[in-house]
Amino acid sequence: MAISRQELEHILALSKLSANQQELVRFEEDLNRILTLFSNIQSVDTEDVKPMISPLTNHGIMRDDTSCSQQHEHEFQAIAPEYQAHYFIVPKVIE
C-alpha cells in the first residue's frame, strides 16, 4: 500500500502543516517505506505465537514482605517540615 502525493497533501492540509516540494518528496518516500515495513510485518505468520505480558524475562526481584519493629519516628519528626499527632503534615496538592 503506497501513499499518493494527493493523499499526502490532504493529510498535511488536515493537520494544518505546509511543506515545500523537497519535503513532500522526502515525506512521501519515508511514509511509503514505513507502510512497506508494516505490510512486511503483517505478512509474518503469528498463529502459534503466544501473547506475552512483557518482553522482559525478569519480572522484578521482590524482597519478602515482612514486618519489623523499627522505632524511627522521632528521627523522622526531626527532619519533617511539620509533624502533628503521629502524622506528617504536607502541602495540599489537589484543589
PyMOL CGO cylinders between C-alpha atoms (Angstrom):
from pymol import cmd
from pymol.cgo import CYLINDER

trace = [
    CYLINDER, 0.00, 0.00, 0.00, 1.58, 3.24, -1.12, 0.3, 1, 1, 1, 1, 1, 1,
    CYLINDER, 1.58, 3.24, -1.12, 0.56, 6.75, -0.27, 0.3, 1, 1, 1, 1, 1, 1,
    CYLINDER, 0.56, 6.75, -0.27, -0.02, 9.10, -3.19, 0.3, 1, 1, 1, 1, 1, 1,
    CYLINDER, -0.02, 9.10, -3.19, 1.08, 12.72, -3.41, 0.3, 1, 1, 1, 1, 1, 1,
    CYLINDER, 1.08, 12.72, -3.41, -2.59, 13.78, -3.27, 0.3, 1, 1, 1, 1, 1, 1,
    CYLINDER, -2.59, 13.78, -3.27, -3.16, 11.81, -0.06, 0.3, 1, 1, 1, 1, 1, 1,
    CYLINDER, -3.16, 11.81, -0.06, -0.03, 13.28, 1.49, 0.3, 1, 1, 1, 1, 1, 1,
    CYLINDER, -0.03, 13.28, 1.49, -1.09, 16.83, 0.59, 0.3, 1, 1, 1, 1, 1, 1,
    CYLINDER, -1.09, 16.83, 0.59, -4.54, 16.10, 2.02, 0.3, 1, 1, 1, 1, 1, 1,
    CYLINDER, -4.54, 16.10, 2.02, -3.00, 14.83, 5.28, 0.3, 1, 1, 1, 1, 1, 1,
    CYLINDER, -3.00, 14.83, 5.28, -0.84, 17.95, 5.51, 0.3, 1, 1, 1, 1, 1, 1,
    CYLINDER, -0.84, 17.95, 5.51, -3.87, 20.17, 4.91, 0.3, 1, 1, 1, 1, 1, 1,
    CYLINDER, -3.87, 20.17, 4.91, -5.89, 18.36, 7.59, 0.3, 1, 1, 1, 1, 1, 1,
    CYLINDER, -5.89, 18.36, 7.59, -3.06, 18.77, 10.07, 0.3, 1, 1, 1, 1, 1, 1,
    CYLINDER, -3.06, 18.77, 10.07, -2.60, 22.42, 9.03, 0.3, 1, 1, 1, 1, 1, 1,
    CYLINDER, -2.60, 22.42, 9.03, 1.02, 21.83, 8.03, 0.3, 1, 1, 1, 1, 1, 1,
    CYLINDER, 1.02, 21.83, 8.03, 2.83, 23.02, 4.96, 0.3, 1, 1, 1, 1, 1, 1,
    CYLINDER, 2.83, 23.02, 4.96, 5.78, 21.59, 3.09, 0.3, 1, 1, 1, 1, 1, 1,
    CYLINDER, 5.78, 21.59, 3.09, 7.86, 22.57, 0.10, 0.3, 1, 1, 1, 1, 1, 1,
    CYLINDER, 7.86, 22.57, 0.10, 8.45, 20.21, -2.84, 0.3, 1, 1, 1, 1, 1, 1,
    CYLINDER, 8.45, 20.21, -2.84, 11.65, 18.74, -1.37, 0.3, 1, 1, 1, 1, 1, 1,
    CYLINDER, 11.65, 18.74, -1.37, 9.91, 17.97, 1.91, 0.3, 1, 1, 1, 1, 1, 1,
    CYLINDER, 9.91, 17.97, 1.91, 6.93, 16.46, 0.08, 0.3, 1, 1, 1, 1, 1, 1,
    CYLINDER, 6.93, 16.46, 0.08, 9.23, 14.10, -1.82, 0.3, 1, 1, 1, 1, 1, 1,
    CYLINDER, 9.23, 14.10, -1.82, 11.03, 13.10, 1.40, 0.3, 1, 1, 1, 1, 1, 1,
    CYLINDER, 11.03, 13.10, 1.40, 7.76, 12.65, 3.34, 0.3, 1, 1, 1, 1, 1, 1,
    CYLINDER, 7.76, 12.65, 3.34, 6.28, 10.55, 0.55, 0.3, 1, 1, 1, 1, 1, 1,
    CYLINDER, 6.28, 10.55, 0.55, 9.36, 8.31, 0.42, 0.3, 1, 1, 1, 1, 1, 1,
    CYLINDER, 9.36, 8.31, 0.42, 9.54, 7.97, 4.21, 0.3, 1, 1, 1, 1, 1, 1,
    CYLINDER, 9.54, 7.97, 4.21, 5.83, 7.20, 4.60, 0.3, 1, 1, 1, 1, 1, 1,
    CYLINDER, 5.83, 7.20, 4.60, 5.93, 4.65, 1.79, 0.3, 1, 1, 1, 1, 1, 1,
    CYLINDER, 5.93, 4.65, 1.79, 8.95, 2.99, 3.41, 0.3, 1, 1, 1, 1, 1, 1,
    CYLINDER, 8.95, 2.99, 3.41, 7.08, 2.84, 6.74, 0.3, 1, 1, 1, 1, 1, 1,
    CYLINDER, 7.08, 2.84, 6.74, 3.95, 1.42, 5.10, 0.3, 1, 1, 1, 1, 1, 1,
    CYLINDER, 3.95, 1.42, 5.10, 6.08, -1.22, 3.36, 0.3, 1, 1, 1, 1, 1, 1,
    CYLINDER, 6.08, -1.22, 3.36, 7.57, -2.21, 6.73, 0.3, 1, 1, 1, 1, 1, 1,
    CYLINDER, 7.57, -2.21, 6.73, 4.08, -2.55, 8.23, 0.3, 1, 1, 1, 1, 1, 1,
    CYLINDER, 4.08, -2.55, 8.23, 2.98, -4.65, 5.29, 0.3, 1, 1, 1, 1, 1, 1,
    CYLINDER, 2.98, -4.65, 5.29, 6.01, -6.92, 5.81, 0.3, 1, 1, 1, 1, 1, 1,
    CYLINDER, 6.01, -6.92, 5.81, 5.17, -7.24, 9.49, 0.3, 1, 1, 1, 1, 1, 1,
    CYLINDER, 5.17, -7.24, 9.49, 1.56, -8.15, 8.67, 0.3, 1, 1, 1, 1, 1, 1,
    CYLINDER, 1.56, -8.15, 8.67, 2.72, -10.96, 6.42, 0.3, 1, 1, 1, 1, 1, 1,
    CYLINDER, 2.72, -10.96, 6.42, 4.51, -12.75, 9.29, 0.3, 1, 1, 1, 1, 1, 1,
    CYLINDER, 4.51, -12.75, 9.29, 2.69, -15.88, 10.47, 0.3, 1, 1, 1, 1, 1, 1,
    CYLINDER, 2.69, -15.88, 10.47, 1.94, -15.38, 14.17, 0.3, 1, 1, 1, 1, 1, 1,
    CYLINDER, 1.94, -15.38, 14.17, -0.63, -18.17, 14.54, 0.3, 1, 1, 1, 1, 1, 1,
    CYLINDER, -0.63, -18.17, 14.54, 1.42, -20.19, 17.05, 0.3, 1, 1, 1, 1, 1, 1,
    CYLINDER, 1.42, -20.19, 17.05, 2.89, -17.24, 18.93, 0.3, 1, 1, 1, 1, 1, 1,
    CYLINDER, 2.89, -17.24, 18.93, 1.52, -16.89, 22.43, 0.3, 1, 1, 1, 1, 1, 1,
    CYLINDER, 1.52, -16.89, 22.43, 0.79, -13.36, 23.65, 0.3, 1, 1, 1, 1, 1, 1,
    CYLINDER, 0.79, -13.36, 23.65, 3.08, -12.09, 26.36, 0.3, 1, 1, 1, 1, 1, 1,
    CYLINDER, 3.08, -12.09, 26.36, 2.62, -9.59, 29.11, 0.3, 1, 1, 1, 1, 1, 1,
    CYLINDER, 2.62, -9.59, 29.11, 6.13, -8.22, 28.90, 0.3, 1, 1, 1, 1, 1, 1,
    CYLINDER, 6.13, -8.22, 28.90, 9.14, -8.87, 26.67, 0.3, 1, 1, 1, 1, 1, 1,
    CYLINDER, 9.14, -8.87, 26.67, 11.32, -8.94, 29.76, 0.3, 1, 1, 1, 1, 1, 1,
    CYLINDER, 11.32, -8.94, 29.76, 12.11, -12.25, 31.40, 0.3, 1, 1, 1, 1, 1, 1,
    CYLINDER, 12.11, -12.25, 31.40, 12.98, -10.65, 34.72, 0.3, 1, 1, 1, 1, 1, 1,
    CYLINDER, 12.98, -10.65, 34.72, 9.66, -9.93, 36.41, 0.3, 1, 1, 1, 1, 1, 1,
    CYLINDER, 9.66, -9.93, 36.41, 11.23, -7.94, 39.19, 0.3, 1, 1, 1, 1, 1, 1,
    CYLINDER, 11.23, -7.94, 39.19, 13.00, -9.25, 42.19, 0.3, 1, 1, 1, 1, 1, 1,
    CYLINDER, 13.00, -9.25, 42.19, 10.94, -8.59, 45.26, 0.3, 1, 1, 1, 1, 1, 1,
    CYLINDER, 10.94, -8.59, 45.26, 12.02, -8.84, 48.82, 0.3, 1, 1, 1, 1, 1, 1,
    CYLINDER, 12.02, -8.84, 48.82, 9.90, -10.75, 51.31, 0.3, 1, 1, 1, 1, 1, 1,
    CYLINDER, 9.90, -10.75, 51.31, 7.12, -8.69, 52.81, 0.3, 1, 1, 1, 1, 1, 1,
    CYLINDER, 7.12, -8.69, 52.81, 7.97, -8.98, 56.46, 0.3, 1, 1, 1, 1, 1, 1,
    CYLINDER, 7.97, -8.98, 56.46, 7.11, -6.65, 59.26, 0.3, 1, 1, 1, 1, 1, 1,
    CYLINDER, 7.11, -6.65, 59.26, 9.75, -5.23, 61.51, 0.3, 1, 1, 1, 1, 1, 1,
    CYLINDER, 9.75, -5.23, 61.51, 9.58, -3.20, 64.65, 0.3, 1, 1, 1, 1, 1, 1,
    CYLINDER, 9.58, -3.20, 64.65, 11.74, -0.19, 63.95, 0.3, 1, 1, 1, 1, 1, 1,
    CYLINDER, 11.74, -0.19, 63.95, 11.21, 2.84, 66.07, 0.3, 1, 1, 1, 1, 1, 1,
    CYLINDER, 11.21, 2.84, 66.07, 12.48, 5.73, 63.97, 0.3, 1, 1, 1, 1, 1, 1,
    CYLINDER, 12.48, 5.73, 63.97, 9.53, 8.06, 64.38, 0.3, 1, 1, 1, 1, 1, 1,
    CYLINDER, 9.53, 8.06, 64.38, 11.49, 10.61, 66.41, 0.3, 1, 1, 1, 1, 1, 1,
    CYLINDER, 11.49, 10.61, 66.41, 14.22, 10.72, 63.72, 0.3, 1, 1, 1, 1, 1, 1,
    CYLINDER, 14.22, 10.72, 63.72, 11.65, 11.36, 61.01, 0.3, 1, 1, 1, 1, 1, 1,
    CYLINDER, 11.65, 11.36, 61.01, 9.97, 14.01, 63.15, 0.3, 1, 1, 1, 1, 1, 1,
    CYLINDER, 9.97, 14.01, 63.15, 13.25, 15.88, 63.35, 0.3, 1, 1, 1, 1, 1, 1,
    CYLINDER, 13.25, 15.88, 63.35, 13.57, 16.24, 59.59, 0.3, 1, 1, 1, 1, 1, 1,
    CYLINDER, 13.57, 16.24, 59.59, 9.87, 16.76, 58.78, 0.3, 1, 1, 1, 1, 1, 1,
    CYLINDER, 9.87, 16.76, 58.78, 8.77, 20.31, 57.99, 0.3, 1, 1, 1, 1, 1, 1,
    CYLINDER, 8.77, 20.31, 57.99, 5.64, 19.80, 60.09, 0.3, 1, 1, 1, 1, 1, 1,
    CYLINDER, 5.64, 19.80, 60.09, 4.53, 16.94, 62.27, 0.3, 1, 1, 1, 1, 1, 1,
    CYLINDER, 4.53, 16.94, 62.27, 1.45, 16.63, 64.44, 0.3, 1, 1, 1, 1, 1, 1,
    CYLINDER, 1.45, 16.63, 64.44, -0.01, 13.74, 66.47, 0.3, 1, 1, 1, 1, 1, 1,
    CYLINDER, -0.01, 13.74, 66.47, 1.81, 10.93, 64.63, 0.3, 1, 1, 1, 1, 1, 1,
    CYLINDER, 1.81, 10.93, 64.63, 1.09, 12.48, 61.19, 0.3, 1, 1, 1, 1, 1, 1,
    CYLINDER, 1.09, 12.48, 61.19, 3.32, 14.28, 58.74, 0.3, 1, 1, 1, 1, 1, 1,
    CYLINDER, 3.32, 14.28, 58.74, 1.68, 17.50, 57.57, 0.3, 1, 1, 1, 1, 1, 1,
    CYLINDER, 1.68, 17.50, 57.57, 2.32, 18.16, 53.86, 0.3, 1, 1, 1, 1, 1, 1,
    CYLINDER, 2.32, 18.16, 53.86, 1.17, 20.91, 51.50, 0.3, 1, 1, 1, 1, 1, 1,
    CYLINDER, 1.17, 20.91, 51.50, -2.15, 20.34, 49.75, 0.3, 1, 1, 1, 1, 1, 1,
    CYLINDER, -2.15, 20.34, 49.75, -1.54, 19.23, 46.16, 0.3, 1, 1, 1, 1, 1, 1,
    CYLINDER, -1.54, 19.23, 46.16, -5.11, 18.73, 44.93, 0.3, 1, 1, 1, 1, 1, 1,
    CYLINDER, -5.11, 18.73, 44.93, -7.54, 21.61, 44.89, 0.3, 1, 1, 1, 1, 1, 1,
]
cmd.load_cgo(trace, "trace")
